[in-house]
């Protein structure tokens, strides 16, 4: 298996395409079970990623090319 | 003799033709003050433009009045673009206004329109150059001032909707003479930060404040960026050159953030829905397969392997029974026919009448049916059913 990290958008797209494929109904049962498991795993991953998400720290690129944390002043 | 006199119509038509063919008059930039303004109920504007000494009638048709972003009023100073033509019925020449802007910002509008036209001709606004805005970006660059409402609105909106997204601010001047170069520099810098999307903009302000986003070098930098760009300059009503050349225009910085990232709640809901759909689909699939399976194992053959044999056995019996019935029927029919025939024969047998008490007269072993065959003293045999009597004819009486 490839260990390459998929982007969130790619995972979501893949999830969508599996669901559509299954819904179309021309998948045999064995494949369907595999795909179902795959899809549920993808759904879980995406969900976890979203629910456990911590807000990323905003960065600012300084003039000398450094990335520093950046906070916006509240109103 | 009258031939050298034109009709009024001919004259007006002739003058109209000359004016219409005058290149310069086909696109006039005119400034003046509005007077006698009348917005017709059908959407056209009728008014005059005047200065201290002169006046011209103006008409603006509905298709163009829709684009006017302010309410024209008596005495308002405006800049209009349009063509000069003649209204033949009255012989008046007038300006047919295509575009109208409020004056007061001097030549900026004209510069804006000229640059817009130029870049449009160069194809910078062509939809085929628009890059796709990613649905779920991971890294967004923001080019705006590091203080002020714009950056705050963008960052809080992104955080609220989709906190997973990394943001990098490329702080830039956004007004004043040096702003255009700064914006261009940051757009170029952003290239090397592996970004999915750039937001370039600033909050609201006067047209002069927004002006850096109407500069050609900024437009070109946006056009040349390999990263998709959402422009977010000023308020809803402010349109800048950057907006036209960007891959997507957002009416405000907040709207830019909303266009840039999805709402996490929506995605979570979507995933929940997908899970339900998956389960339903799978359940259906399994139920369907189970149904097929049940149908198969419940077939008679699999359930009662002997059944096939039984069926044949029974069928054989059935056949035999049917055969027996048939044969008997045939036999019965034949028997009946035979008996009938016998009965018929019986009736036809002459001897059978003897049984009913009649007799048969024979002479020399021949049956006699008429008296004329007999003579007196002939010897005859009288046949009864139970014996024969020999007799002698005594007398013959013929009956007529």
Contacts between the chains, C-beta under 8 A, distances in Angstrom:
chain1	res1	chain2	res2	distance
A	7	B	136	7.4
A	7	B	138	6.2
A	8	B	136	5.2
A	8	B	138	7.1
A	8	B	164	7.1
A	9	B	134	6.4
A	9	B	135	5.6
A	9	B	136	4.0
A	12	B	136	6.8
A	12	B	267	7.2
A	12	B	271	7.9
A	15	B	271	7.5
A	15	B	274	6.1
A	16	B	274	7.3
A	19	B	274	5.5
A	19	B	277	5.7
A	19	B	278	5.9
A	19	B	281	7.4
A	22	B	278	6.8
A	22	B	281	4.7
A	22	B	282	7.2
A	22	B	285	7.5
A	23	B	277	6.9
A	23	B	281	5.3
A	25	B	285	7.5
A	29	B	285	6.5
A	29	B	286	7.6
A	29	B	289	5.3
A	32	B	282	6.8
A	32	B	285	5.4
A	33	B	282	7.7
A	36	B	278	6.1
A	36	B	281	7.8
A	36	B	282	4.9
A	39	B	274	7.6
A	39	B	278	5.3
A	40	B	275	6.9
A	40	B	278	6.3
A	43	B	271	5.1
A	43	B	274	5.8
A	43	B	275	5.2
A	43	B	278	7.2
A	46	B	267	7.4
A	46	B	271	5.5
A	47	B	268	6.5
A	47	B	271	5.1
A	47	B	272	7.9
A	49	B	164	7.1
A	50	B	164	7.1
A	50	B	264	5.5
A	50	B	267	6.1
A	50	B	268	5.5
A	50	B	271	7.7
A	51	B	268	7.0
A	53	B	163	5.4
A	53	B	164	4.7
A	53	B	264	7.2
A	54	B	163	7.1
A	55	B	159	5.4
A	55	B	163	3.8
A	56	B	163	6.4
A	56	B	164	6.7
A	56	B	165	6.6
A	56	B	166	4.7
A	56	B	167	7.0
A	58	B	155	5.6
A	58	B	167	4.8
A	58	B	168	7.9
A	58	B	169	6.7
A	59	B	166	7.2
A	59	B	167	6.8
A	59	B	168	4.8
A	59	B	169	6.9
A	60	B	146	6.4
A	60	B	168	7.2
A	60	B	169	4.4
A	60	B	171	6.2
A	61	B	168	5.9
A	61	B	169	6.9
A	61	B	170	5.3
A	61	B	171	7.4
A	61	B	189	7.0
A	61	B	193	7.5
A	67	B	168	6.8
A	70	B	146	7.5
A	70	B	169	5.6
A	72	B	151	6.0
A	72	B	152	4.4
A	72	B	155	5.0
A	72	B	156	7.0
A	73	B	147	7.2
A	73	B	152	7.0
A	74	B	152	7.8
A	75	B	152	7.2
